[in-house]
Amino acid sequence: MNFTRWSARLPGTQRRAAARTEDSPTALPSEGSVPAARAERLSDAALLPVVDELPVREVLGRIPALVAVVQGPDHRLAYVNDAYVAAFGVRPAGEPARTALPELAEIGLLPLLDQVLRSSKPRTVKSRKAPGGRSYTFTCTPVEVSATPEGSGVLIFAADVTDHAEAAERLRASERRQRETAVTLQRSLLPQELEEPDDLRVAATYHPGGTEAAVGGDWYDVITLGGGRTALVIGDVMGRGVRAAAVMGQLRTAVRAYARLDLPPHEVLQLLDGLAMEIDANQIATCAYAVHDPNEGRLVYASAGHLPILVRDESGTVLRADEPTGPPLGTGGWMHASGSIPLGPGSTAVLYTDGLVERRDADLDEGIASLERALAGATGTPQVVCDRLVRSAGVTADHDDDVAVLVLQHPARTGPDSELFRNAALELLGGVEAAPRARAFASGVLTSWRFPTDLHDLGVLAASELVANSLQHGTPPMRLRLRRTDRRLIVEVTDGDDHLPRRRRAEPADESGRGIAIVATIASNWGSRRTPGGGKAVWCEFALPRTT
């Protein structure tokens, strides 16, 4: 805005200007006076020579920024201002920059001077820390110096940005601390050590994504259900940061609690879906829950919006468990269903989160197909397979998403190892005469397995009590199954009635109710569950003595 032009229109302005003109010793004669607008143009024109005639050295010497001028291909020092001297001390004129300005050489600015001379274009380097600890942004501009033989040079202008650099570093440090907090929370909520099932070998890995505080809610778990069965879980809470990790921890804890009920996979997800809505209606999570029973040789699973489980059989063929899949947890109103996929001896299964296969520049199906190809050629222990799959997917430290992978193998045991894993079953036909047949069968099997006398007697007693309980309270078909692993003996009885037994205190006058109490007392563990086709299974297990 031109204040001279506006002030000329204010009342009294002309009178004050005339008075100043009369009092001025250099005032023009009144008859030679000109209109105000013309006087304004004359005053503007009179200022121009004053600006042009300002000495450059005086201007550069007064500004707070650091200024230096170098000349020629050797960048010989021609000038430094007072601010530069105050920052780095007196610098000898005429010396090459490498000698005269060692601080520029230390921060790697000398090659930039060569670029400016060659290209005749300015260059800027942001926030470089100079000797002394302060940070500067350097701008190098080509200049023409006609009075010198070199004829060209570079003006170095350094603005002090220490406050900005320190603020940015504090912000980065805060982000690192937040990320470390989120990663620590995430890792503390994941299982510190995976449970080791008798019949499976498992391994898992977790890679937090990115370098910011953007840890997600990926999780996995392995839960031994008893009776030789194992639950395997993997999930992903949508969102980033501490909140997603906290929700993940609540869901993982709930899964472990629901798994102890030994429910079918789809019922576990049904319960988890309701809980997810209570935790946070706006927080959506995906989850796959699977149960492995070595007696069935299959993996029974249910999926809530999660990626399909992959299984490689003993021949190397990879199967994809696509169906059934329901919507993510927290959406409500959906009845989940269970499916199954073969998992016999020699098979390997992989459960994973989307960070392993999803890329912004590729379709998700392409990522899953690539993982299938990698799994088809991956051999070795579960941990080796896990690491190979992560490497084949190109997951690095700066990967932009969390990655969780859970690998399980059902080993094909041969030779002496196979003797440690045995099965025997008896169909319980007839009435009360089935009980003595069951006792005789259990005694013969346990003797052939060369169990110690005390363990043999406990196993026969448990089988007798479970069979008697089934004969009294269950319905056909009934079956007794004995199974041994390298760590335990499992006794299981199935029948067609779905009423689950419970342990209770029998009164002295009661004629029944003591069988389960006896089993719970002598066994290491016991439990019951409903079977998929209707009916129930009641089991108990005994820990085998460790061999030295």
VOLOTI-79042 format. One line per field, with one value per residue (C-alpha): residue number from 1; residue in one letter; x, y, z. Coordinates in nm, 3 decimals, padded with zeros to 5 digits. Layout:
! residues N
nr: (NUM, ...)
rest: (a, ...)
X: (X, ...)
Y: (Y, ...)
Z: (Z, ...)
END
This chain:
! residues 548
nr: (1, 2, 3, 4, 5, 6, 7, 8, 9, 10, 11, 12, 13, 14, 15, 16, 17, 18, 19, 20, 21, 22, 23, 24, 25, 26, 27, 28, 29, 30, 31, 32, 33, 34, 35, 36, 37, 38, 39, 40, 41, 42, 43, 44, 45, 46, 47, 48, 49, 50, 51, 52, 53, 54, 55, 56, 57, 58, 59, 60, 61, 62, 63, 64, 65, 66, 67, 68, 69, 70, 71, 72, 73, 74, 75, 76, 77, 78, 79, 80, 81, 82, 83, 84, 85, 86, 87, 88, 89, 90, 91, 92, 93, 94, 95, 96, 97, 98, 99, 100, 101, 102, 103, 104, 105, 106, 107, 108, 109, 110, 111, 112, 113, 114, 115, 116, 117, 118, 119, 120, 121, 122, 123, 124, 125, 126, 127, 128, 129, 130, 131, 132, 133, 134, 135, 136, 137, 138, 139, 140, 141, 142, 143, 144, 145, 146, 147, 148, 149, 150, 151, 152, 153, 154, 155, 156, 157, 158, 159, 160, 161, 162, 163, 164, 165, 166, 167, 168, 169, 170, 171, 172, 173, 174, 175, 176, 177, 178, 179, 180, 181, 182, 183, 184, 185, 186, 187, 188, 189, 190, 191, 192, 193, 194, 195, 196, 197, 198, 199, 200, 201, 202, 203, 204, 205, 206, 207, 208, 209, 210, 211, 212, 213, 214, 215, 216, 217, 218, 219, 220, 221, 222, 223, 224, 225, 226, 227, 228, 229, 230, 231, 232, 233, 234, 235, 236, 237, 238, 239, 240, 241, 242, 243, 244, 245, 246, 247, 248, 249, 250, 251, 252, 253, 254, 255, 256, 257, 258, 259, 260, 261, 262, 263, 264, 265, 266, 267, 268, 269, 270, 271, 272, 273, 274, 275, 276, 277, 278, 279, 280, 281, 282, 283, 284, 285, 286, 287, 288, 289, 290, 291, 292, 293, 294, 295, 296, 297, 298, 299, 300, 301, 302, 303, 304, 305, 306, 307, 308, 309, 310, 311, 312, 313, 314, 315, 316, 317, 318, 319, 320, 321, 322, 323, 324, 325, 326, 327, 328, 329, 330, 331, 332, 333, 334, 335, 336, 337, 338, 339, 340, 341, 342, 343, 344, 345, 346, 347, 348, 349, 350, 351, 352, 353, 354, 355, 356, 357, 358, 359, 360, 361, 362, 363, 364, 365, 366, 367, 368, 369, 370, 371, 372, 373, 374, 375, 376, 377, 378, 379, 380, 381, 382, 383, 384, 385, 386, 387, 388, 389, 390, 391, 392, 393, 394, 395, 396, 397, 398, 399, 400, 401, 402, 403, 404, 405, 406, 407, 408, 409, 410, 411, 412, 413, 414, 415, 416, 417, 418, 419, 420, 421, 422, 423, 424, 425, 426, 427, 428, 429, 430, 431, 432, 433, 434, 435, 436, 437, 438, 439, 440, 441, 442, 443, 444, 445, 446, 447, 448, 449, 450, 451, 452, 453, 454, 455, 456, 457, 458, 459, 460, 461, 462, 463, 464, 465, 466, 467, 468, 469, 470, 471, 472, 473, 474, 475, 476, 477, 478, 479, 480, 481, 482, 483, 484, 485, 486, 487, 488, 489, 490, 491, 492, 493, 494, 495, 496, 497, 498, 499, 500, 501, 502, 503, 504, 505, 506, 507, 508, 509, 510, 511, 512, 513, 514, 515, 516, 517, 518, 519, 520, 521, 522, 523, 524, 525, 526, 527, 528, 529, 530, 531, 532, 533, 534, 535, 536, 537, 538, 539, 540, 541, 542, 543, 544, 545, 546, 547, 548)
rest: (m, n, f, t, r, w, s, a, r, l, p, g, t, q, r, r, a, a, a, r, t, e, d, s, p, t, a, l, p, s, e, g, s, v, p, a, a, r, a, e, r, l, s, d, a, a, l, l, p, v, v, d, e, l, p, v, r, e, v, l, g, r, i, p, a, l, v, a, v, v, q, g, p, d, h, r, l, a, y, v, n, d, a, y, v, a, a, f, g, v, r, p, a, g, e, p, a, r, t, a, l, p, e, l, a, e, i, g, l, l, p, l, l, d, q, v, l, r, s, s, k, p, r, t, v, k, s, r, k, a, p, g, g, r, s, y, t, f, t, c, t, p, v, e, v, s, a, t, p, e, g, s, g, v, l, i, f, a, a, d, v, t, d, h, a, e, a, a, e, r, l, r, a, s, e, r, r, q, r, e, t, a, v, t, l, q, r, s, l, l, p, q, e, l, e, e, p, d, d, l, r, v, a, a, t, y, h, p, g, g, t, e, a, a, v, g, g, d, w, y, d, v, i, t, l, g, g, g, r, t, a, l, v, i, g, d, v, m, g, r, g, v, r, a, a, a, v, m, g, q, l, r, t, a, v, r, a, y, a, r, l, d, l, p, p, h, e, v, l, q, l, l, d, g, l, a, m, e, i, d, a, n, q, i, a, t, c, a, y, a, v, h, d, p, n, e, g, r, l, v, y, a, s, a, g, h, l, p, i, l, v, r, d, e, s, g, t, v, l, r, a, d, e, p, t, g, p, p, l, g, t, g, g, w, m, h, a, s, g, s, i, p, l, g, p, g, s, t, a, v, l, y, t, d, g, l, v, e, r, r, d, a, d, l, d, e, g, i, a, s, l, e, r, a, l, a, g, a, t, g, t, p, q, v, v, c, d, r, l, v, r, s, a, g, v, t, a, d, h, d, d, d, v, a, v, l, v, l, q, h, p, a, r, t, g, p, d, s, e, l, f, r, n, a, a, l, e, l, l, g, g, v, e, a, a, p, r, a, r, a, f, a, s, g, v, l, t, s, w, r, f, p, t, d, l, h, d, l, g, v, l, a, a, s, e, l, v, a, n, s, l, q, h, g, t, p, p, m, r, l, r, l, r, r, t, d, r, r, l, i, v, e, v, t, d, g, d, d, h, l, p, r, r, r, r, a, e, p, a, d, e, s, g, r, g, i, a, i, v, a, t, i, a, s, n, w, g, s, r, r, t, p, g, g, g, k, a, v, w, c, e, f, a, l, p, r, t, t)
X: (00.000, 00.133, 00.097, 00.223, -00.067, -00.324, -00.182, -00.202, -00.579, -00.615, -00.733, -00.449, -00.187, -00.123, -00.093, 00.163, 00.358, 00.361, 00.481, 00.766, 00.855, 00.869, 01.085, 01.326, 01.646, 01.659, 01.295, 01.208, 01.059, 00.685, 00.630, 00.814, 00.606, 00.437, 00.117, 00.131, 00.110, 00.402, 00.603, 00.542, 00.686, 00.989, 01.051, 01.027, 01.270, 01.505, 01.515, 01.626, 01.984, 02.015, 01.932, 02.154, 02.444, 02.426, 02.759, 02.709, 02.981, 02.801, 02.468, 02.618, 02.812, 02.502, 02.269, 02.257, 02.296, 02.640, 02.776, 03.090, 03.202, 03.446, 03.593, 03.732, 03.755, 03.957, 03.688, 03.935, 03.791, 03.706, 03.482, 03.317, 03.082, 03.092, 02.832, 03.048, 03.355, 03.158, 03.047, 03.372, 03.646, 03.863, 03.921, 04.223, 04.127, 04.269, 04.307, 04.112, 03.789, 03.925, 04.188, 04.013, 03.669, 03.729, 03.383, 03.229, 03.452, 03.350, 02.979, 03.038, 02.955, 03.256, 03.119, 02.809, 03.023, 03.157, 02.801, 02.696, 02.991, 02.928, 02.551, 02.528, 02.223, 02.172, 02.170, 02.036, 02.126, 01.884, 01.968, 02.330, 02.497, 02.821, 03.116, 03.008, 02.673, 02.454, 02.252, 02.236, 02.056, 02.310, 02.217, 02.493, 02.429, 02.652, 02.779, 02.975, 03.273, 03.402, 03.678, 03.863, 04.056, 03.839, 03.524, 03.286, 03.225, 02.975, 02.788, 02.737, 02.439, 02.380, 02.066, 02.074, 01.797, 01.918, 01.587, 01.393, 01.634, 01.619, 01.239, 01.229, 01.467, 01.252, 00.949, 01.129, 01.246, 00.889, 00.764, 01.035, 00.935, 00.569, 00.652, 00.873, 00.586, 00.344, 00.587, 00.659, 00.287, 00.230, 00.506, 00.407, 00.054, 00.178, 00.272, 00.624, 00.666, 00.444, 00.281, 00.424, 00.159, 00.249, 00.157, 00.252, 00.564, 00.496, 00.681, 00.570, 00.715, 00.600, 00.744, 00.618, 00.560, 00.732, 00.949, 00.673, 00.446, 00.213, 00.221, -00.089, -00.295, -00.165, -00.157, -00.126, -00.158, -00.127, -00.356, -00.343, -00.700, -00.627, -00.702, -00.436, -00.623, -00.466, -00.623, -00.437, -00.534, -00.428, -00.592, -00.552, -00.714, -00.772, -00.600, -00.264, -00.095, -00.144, -00.523, -00.511, -00.257, -00.475, -00.783, -00.573, -00.472, -00.833, -00.936, -00.643, -00.726, -01.088, -00.991, -00.789, -01.083, -01.332, -01.090, -01.094, -01.463, -01.350, -01.622, -01.630, -01.439, -01.749, -01.895, -01.572, -01.586, -01.953, -01.865, -01.566, -01.781, -02.012, -01.718, -01.553, -01.868, -01.862, -01.494, -01.525, -01.803, -01.579, -01.285, -01.302, -01.080, -01.027, -00.955, -00.903, -00.951, -00.858, -00.851, -00.629, -00.724, -00.452, -00.712, -00.904, -00.608, -00.790, -00.779, -01.127, -01.145, -01.366, -01.273, -01.404, -01.288, -00.937, -00.713, -00.731, -00.520, -00.267, -00.175, 00.103, 00.060, 00.335, 00.364, 00.420, 00.072, -00.063, -00.432, -00.617, -00.894, -01.124, -01.462, -01.645, -01.550, -01.771, -01.739, -01.484, -01.540, -01.741, -01.990, -02.258, -02.560, -02.371, -02.377, -02.029, -01.971, -01.684, -01.500, -01.215, -00.904, -00.681, -00.373, -00.224, 00.127, 00.390, 00.168, 00.252, -00.007, 00.045, -00.171, -00.075, -00.194, -00.242, 00.091, 00.263, 00.075, -00.093, 00.084, -00.046, 00.064, -00.062, -00.384, -00.432, -00.488, -00.149, 00.012, -00.160, -00.062, 00.299, 00.285, 00.152, 00.448, 00.689, 00.523, 00.539, 00.918, 00.973, 01.109, 01.271, 01.159, 00.863, 01.099, 01.295, 00.972, 00.854, 01.172, 01.170, 00.813, 00.889, 01.199, 01.017, 00.749, 01.014, 00.941, 01.213, 01.259, 01.084, 00.788, 00.475, 00.251, 00.269, 00.331, 00.240, 00.302, 00.219, 00.354, 00.259, 00.372, 00.225, 00.538, 00.535, 00.699, 00.885, 01.119, 01.161, 00.986, 00.665, 00.654, 00.599, 00.277, 00.020, -00.361, -00.607, -00.989, -01.277, -01.644, -01.855, -02.141, -02.403, -02.507, -02.333, -02.107, -01.924, -01.755, -01.546, -01.455, -01.335, -01.123, -00.968, -00.899, -00.736, -00.523, -00.399, -00.317, -00.132, 00.065, 00.167, 00.280, 00.505, 00.382, 00.496, 00.265, 00.133, 00.053, -00.101, -00.335, -00.433, -00.510, -00.729, -00.915, -00.978, -01.102, -01.335, -01.486, -01.535, -01.697, -01.924, -02.027, -02.106, -02.303, -02.513, -02.572, -02.493, -02.649, -02.499, -02.279, -02.006, -01.635, -01.323, -01.001, -00.653, -00.373, -00.015, 00.233, 00.591, 00.462, 00.123, -00.142, -00.491, -00.809, -01.125, -01.482, -01.741, -02.116, -02.426, -02.561, -02.460, -02.510, -02.167, -02.070, -01.952, -01.757, -01.964, -01.945, -02.138, -02.332, -02.284, -02.631, -02.580, -02.542, -02.368, -02.167, -01.827, -01.683, -01.579, -01.448, -01.227, -01.100, -01.027, -00.833, -00.606, -00.551, -00.325, -00.610, -00.960, -01.235, -01.532, -01.665, -01.950, -01.864, -01.957, -02.199, -02.385, -02.289, -01.992, -01.639, -01.505, -01.130, -00.850, -00.474, -00.173, 00.177, 00.438, 00.754, 01.042, 01.323, 01.677)
Y: (00.000, 00.348, 00.549, 00.869, 00.865, 00.799, 01.059, 01.328, 01.296, 01.340, 01.685, 01.912, 01.709, 01.972, 02.244, 02.046, 01.964, 02.333, 02.436, 02.185, 02.316, 02.676, 02.586, 02.371, 02.550, 02.349, 02.396, 02.484, 02.830, 02.836, 02.931, 02.615, 02.385, 02.087, 01.893, 01.628, 01.332, 01.462, 01.527, 01.164, 01.037, 01.258, 01.133, 00.767, 00.831, 01.005, 00.694, 00.455, 00.582, 00.561, 00.183, 00.118, 00.297, 00.100, -00.079, -00.457, -00.526, -00.311, -00.488, -00.840, -00.748, -00.645, -00.941, -01.217, -01.499, -01.641, -01.520, -01.615, -01.554, -01.782, -01.735, -01.951, -02.328, -02.359, -02.165, -01.918, -01.721, -01.362, -01.253, -01.361, -01.142, -01.072, -01.339, -01.603, -01.489, -01.499, -01.855, -02.008, -01.752, -01.546, -01.702, -01.625, -01.456, -01.589, -01.947, -02.237, -02.324, -02.664, -02.483, -02.158, -02.304, -02.649, -02.649, -02.663, -02.955, -03.136, -03.118, -03.217, -02.883, -02.850, -03.081, -02.863, -02.559, -02.740, -02.820, -02.456, -02.337, -02.594, -02.549, -02.177, -02.268, -02.224, -02.525, -02.565, -02.813, -02.823, -02.853, -02.963, -02.974, -02.776, -02.797, -02.639, -02.817, -02.562, -02.647, -02.440, -02.446, -02.357, -02.189, -02.159, -01.906, -01.837, -01.479, -01.296, -01.097, -00.905, -00.730, -01.054, -01.280, -01.578, -01.393, -01.620, -01.732, -01.864, -01.679, -01.906, -01.809, -02.005, -01.954, -02.077, -02.339, -02.491, -02.431, -02.595, -02.889, -02.946, -02.928, -03.180, -03.411, -03.388, -03.476, -03.774, -03.887, -03.864, -04.069, -04.329, -04.352, -04.388, -04.661, -04.839, -04.823, -04.966, -05.240, -05.328, -05.348, -05.553, -05.800, -05.830, -05.925, -06.192, -06.533, -06.517, -06.890, -07.102, -07.403, -07.727, -07.981, -08.349, -08.413, -08.081, -07.876, -07.501, -07.175, -06.815, -06.474, -06.115, -05.813, -05.464, -05.246, -04.920, -04.688, -04.473, -04.533, -04.730, -05.077, -05.274, -05.535, -05.860, -06.159, -06.537, -06.810, -07.185, -07.341, -07.704, -07.815, -08.150, -08.494, -08.441, -08.153, -07.816, -07.478, -07.238, -06.873, -06.577, -06.235, -05.876, -05.572, -05.297, -04.971, -04.865, -04.772, -04.846, -04.865, -05.146, -05.333, -05.297, -05.429, -05.715, -05.807, -05.822, -06.039, -06.276, -06.318, -06.385, -06.645, -06.836, -06.832, -06.946, -07.214, -07.375, -07.446, -07.672, -07.539, -07.583, -07.309, -07.130, -07.105, -06.954, -06.687, -06.626, -06.545, -06.339, -06.138, -06.026, -05.936, -05.732, -05.518, -05.457, -05.363, -05.104, -05.096, -04.898, -05.139, -05.427, -05.733, -06.043, -06.383, -06.745, -07.015, -07.376, -07.699, -07.997, -08.346, -08.604, -08.883, -08.722, -08.600, -08.279, -07.912, -07.786, -07.408, -07.101, -06.761, -06.413, -06.213, -06.353, -06.475, -06.845, -07.104, -07.277, -07.644, -07.828, -08.204, -08.465, -08.463, -08.084, -07.991, -07.671, -07.650, -07.328, -07.330, -07.072, -07.159, -07.092, -06.731, -06.482, -06.107, -05.959, -05.959, -05.670, -05.653, -05.863, -06.041, -06.321, -06.693, -06.833, -07.186, -07.433, -07.604, -07.853, -07.924, -08.236, -08.216, -08.563, -08.674, -08.491, -08.184, -07.819, -07.544, -07.167, -06.903, -06.542, -06.180, -05.953, -05.776, -06.084, -06.090, -05.751, -05.487, -05.152, -05.213, -05.572, -05.768, -05.960, -06.290, -06.246, -06.215, -06.531, -06.719, -06.608, -06.735, -07.070, -07.105, -07.018, -07.272, -07.545, -07.520, -07.452, -07.746, -07.789, -07.712, -07.480, -07.196, -07.242, -07.244, -06.934, -06.741, -06.848, -06.732, -06.394, -06.349, -06.458, -06.196, -05.923, -05.823, -05.587, -05.362, -05.072, -05.281, -05.065, -05.316, -05.559, -05.924, -06.227, -06.582, -06.911, -07.237, -07.584, -07.926, -08.268, -08.483, -08.820, -09.036, -09.351, -09.594, -09.585, -09.247, -09.400, -09.640, -09.341, -09.246, -09.524, -09.553, -09.824, -09.814, -10.043, -10.014, -10.062, -10.290, -10.449, -10.356, -10.388, -10.661, -10.390, -10.271, -10.585, -10.602, -10.242, -10.316, -10.620, -10.426, -10.136, -10.373, -10.560, -10.243, -10.075, -10.393, -10.409, -10.047, -10.148, -09.892, -09.915, -10.107, -09.801, -09.615, -09.931, -09.966, -09.598, -09.616, -09.926, -09.763, -09.443, -09.638, -09.841, -09.533, -09.342, -09.644, -09.703, -09.337, -09.358, -09.680, -09.526, -09.176, -09.195, -09.348, -09.554, -09.551, -09.573, -09.603, -09.632, -09.486, -09.512, -09.297, -09.248, -08.980, -08.925, -08.729, -08.859, -09.132, -09.025, -09.219, -09.104, -09.235, -09.105, -09.165, -09.026, -08.815, -08.446, -08.389, -08.299, -08.447, -08.230, -08.297, -08.283, -08.392, -08.714, -08.752, -09.073, -09.197, -09.133, -09.441, -09.249, -08.935, -09.062, -09.173, -08.831, -08.736, -09.045, -08.971, -08.607, -08.721, -08.979, -08.810, -08.516, -08.349, -08.425, -08.262, -08.307, -08.161, -08.198, -08.376, -08.228, -08.507, -08.493, -08.658, -08.596, -08.705, -08.737, -08.772, -08.777, -08.788, -08.903, -08.756, -09.016, -09.037, -08.856, -09.076, -08.963)
Z: (00.000, -00.093, 00.227, 00.058, -00.187, 00.083, 00.322, 00.053, 00.061, 00.438, 00.565, 00.659, 00.482, 00.217, 00.484, 00.685, 00.369, 00.268, 00.613, 00.597, 00.253, 00.370, 00.670, 00.468, 00.360, 00.039, -00.052, -00.409, -00.484, -00.437, -00.796, -00.899, -00.684, -00.842, -00.760, -00.485, -00.723, -00.928, -00.612, -00.513, -00.839, -00.800, -00.444, -00.557, -00.834, -00.595, -00.374, -00.649, -00.680, -00.304, -00.307, -00.606, -00.443, -00.115, -00.059, -00.086, 00.171, 00.427, 00.364, 00.383, 00.692, 00.885, 00.813, 01.081, 00.827, 00.743, 00.409, 00.222, -00.137, -00.318, -00.665, -00.941, -00.984, -00.662, -00.473, -00.327, -00.042, -00.136, 00.149, 00.477, 00.677, 01.049, 01.131, 00.959, 01.153, 01.478, 01.405, 01.279, 01.345, 01.111, 00.771, 00.547, 00.221, -00.104, 00.017, -00.145, 00.034, 00.137, 00.344, 00.428, 00.500, 00.654, 00.811, 00.461, 00.369, 00.688, 00.607, 00.242, 00.078, -00.152, -00.427, -00.430, -00.513, -00.820, -00.931, -00.896, -01.104, -01.379, -01.401, -01.316, -01.108, -00.736, -00.507, -00.151, 00.121, 00.413, 00.781, 00.793, 01.134, 01.127, 01.368, 01.693, 01.695, 01.520, 01.210, 00.893, 00.562, 00.290, -00.037, -00.298, -00.577, -00.880, -00.910, -01.178, -01.060, -01.363, -01.172, -01.104, -01.342, -01.250, -01.355, -01.165, -00.809, -00.563, -00.291, 00.011, 00.226, 00.550, 00.756, 01.114, 01.155, 01.481, 01.659, 01.376, 01.359, 01.734, 01.729, 01.444, 01.631, 01.944, 01.735, 01.580, 01.924, 02.052, 01.758, 01.821, 02.187, 02.092, 01.844, 02.096, 02.345, 02.089, 01.984, 02.347, 02.420, 02.107, 02.183, 02.549, 02.445, 02.204, 02.347, 02.483, 02.420, 02.199, 02.357, 02.222, 02.121, 02.123, 01.761, 01.597, 01.554, 01.543, 01.485, 01.451, 01.373, 01.405, 01.220, 01.316, 01.013, 00.921, 01.126, 01.275, 01.573, 01.349, 01.500, 01.412, 01.593, 01.439, 01.673, 01.681, 01.940, 01.996, 02.258, 02.368, 02.435, 02.597, 02.465, 02.197, 02.027, 01.949, 01.865, 01.635, 01.605, 01.395, 01.374, 01.270, 01.433, 01.177, 01.263, 01.395, 01.717, 02.083, 02.056, 01.799, 02.010, 02.321, 02.142, 02.008, 02.363, 02.477, 02.182, 02.229, 02.599, 02.511, 02.250, 02.508, 02.749, 02.483, 02.361, 02.706, 02.650, 02.363, 02.133, 01.755, 01.569, 01.440, 01.792, 01.921, 01.648, 01.726, 02.087, 01.979, 01.739, 02.021, 02.241, 01.964, 01.938, 02.314, 02.318, 02.039, 01.783, 01.547, 01.570, 01.321, 01.334, 01.124, 01.274, 01.174, 01.439, 01.365, 01.566, 01.487, 01.605, 01.526, 01.527, 01.242, 01.033, 00.945, 01.036, 01.128, 01.100, 01.084, 00.941, 01.019, 00.719, 00.737, 00.457, 00.364, 00.541, 00.314, 00.353, 00.171, 00.177, 00.184, -00.197, -00.213, -00.340, -00.180, -00.091, -00.015, 00.248, 00.092, 00.238, 00.457, 00.537, 00.721, 00.773, 01.017, 01.391, 01.525, 01.237, 01.410, 01.265, 01.092, 01.166, 01.118, 00.993, 01.023, 00.739, 00.722, 00.523, 00.530, 00.752, 00.764, 00.856, 00.651, 00.596, 00.667, 00.727, 00.721, 00.889, 00.814, 00.814, 00.513, 00.561, 00.417, 00.086, 00.033, -00.178, -00.300, -00.657, -00.691, -00.653, -00.328, -00.513, -00.677, -00.334, -00.209, -00.526, -00.475, -00.117, -00.241, -00.477, -00.197, 00.036, -00.228, -00.230, 00.139, 00.337, 00.674, 01.027, 01.090, 01.182, 00.859, 00.658, 00.844, 00.767, 00.402, 00.351, 00.506, 00.287, -00.029, 00.039, 00.053, 00.414, 00.543, 00.845, 00.669, 00.550, 00.562, 00.741, 01.031, 00.945, 01.156, 01.036, 01.212, 01.064, 01.189, 01.076, 01.138, 01.116, 00.944, 01.208, 01.113, 01.287, 01.665, 01.683, 01.549, 01.845, 02.073, 01.893, 01.899, 01.874, 01.970, 01.964, 02.065, 01.968, 02.282, 02.180, 02.399, 02.753, 03.084, 02.946, 02.750, 03.070, 03.135, 02.766, 02.783, 03.093, 02.928, 02.608, 02.796, 03.002, 02.697, 02.501, 02.787, 02.851, 02.484, 02.507, 02.798, 03.045, 03.408, 03.640, 03.824, 03.502, 03.357, 03.655, 03.650, 03.278, 03.320, 03.611, 03.412, 03.111, 03.333, 03.501, 03.172, 03.005, 03.306, 03.301, 02.929, 02.969, 03.243, 03.105, 02.733, 02.424, 02.140, 01.944, 02.207, 02.156, 02.372, 02.233, 02.381, 02.251, 02.354, 02.254, 02.360, 02.661, 02.770, 02.770, 02.660, 02.738, 02.557, 02.543, 02.295, 02.284, 02.118, 02.406, 02.405, 02.779, 02.917, 03.255, 03.540, 03.850, 04.168, 04.528, 04.579, 04.904, 05.108, 05.009, 04.634, 04.416, 04.134, 04.071, 04.179, 03.842, 03.711, 04.057, 04.058, 03.705, 03.793, 04.100, 03.938, 03.598, 03.514, 03.326, 03.206, 03.003, 02.775, 02.453, 02.211, 01.888, 01.547, 01.450, 01.781, 02.104, 02.328, 02.409, 02.763, 02.802, 03.055, 03.022, 03.222, 03.197, 03.107, 03.316, 03.149, 03.025, 03.095)
END
